Amino acid sequence: MEPSHTTSAARPLLCALMLVVVCAGAPFAFPRPGTVAVAQSAVAQSAVAQSAVAQSAVVRVPILVYHAVDDSGITWSVSPAQLDAQCRWLVDQGYTAISVRRFWRAARGLAELPPKPIILTNDDGGPSALTFARILDRHGLSGVYFVNTVSPLTPRQIRALARWGEVEAHTVSHVALSGLDFPHQVEEIARNAVYLEGITGQPVRFLAWPYGDANESATQAAVESGIVAAFGLGGGPANPAALDPYYVSRITIYRADDLTTFAAKVMGP
Ligand SMILES: [Zn+2]
């Protein structure tokens, strides 16, 4: 089950409290939406769910990270033709693109995964996120979009991404969170989530760390902001049965990746 609307409703209150407390310089005493979600998931375990755990344990999930999709040639971009060829390869090989919501449900034993699952993520909400979405859509694949509040995308464009896939948090200003104190870490995460929820009407429960940067305090800030799992940079295909939920590994795809290196990254060691 997804975290309930109770936790969703708690977030505006959380933000209001946060602003008050930040101004007052007082210690934090927030509701703990993340803790509520964990308790709810425990209650929801069943025999069917246990069976799903066993099934999921043997499936690894490559979680790919893309940024710009254009012909700029910069290291962390891919060209539209390159992405198109990669999508074609994934479909030919029988991969199914899933959402992080479904991945998370599988990790908790509440859903099954298809035989060859993959998650295609796009970070930052740059203008080419729409190009990314259109190319994936041509191949019947869906994406996950980690969008900053400072993204140049309009609310209408962000809603379009949510229809093509899933929109999740990436902080307000794309700052390296380990350089901030706890109140500002909460502000960066919670305000971004509230912003995106207000646009898409969907709960935001997942976060990608900007620059893959996190520390203990930032992780606690994510928990306080209602985030149930956060995605990093680096590592191989994720094992839903053995996750660090606040630093799930992701595999970056670069301009220099031809189909051979792309396939090797997807299939893992
Ligand atoms: Zn980013």
Boltz pocket constraint, residues with backbone or C-beta under 6 A from the ligand:
constraints:
  - pocket:
      binder: B
      contacts: [[A, 123], [A, 124], [A, 170], [A, 174], [A, 209], [A, 210], [A, 211]]
      max_distance: 6.0
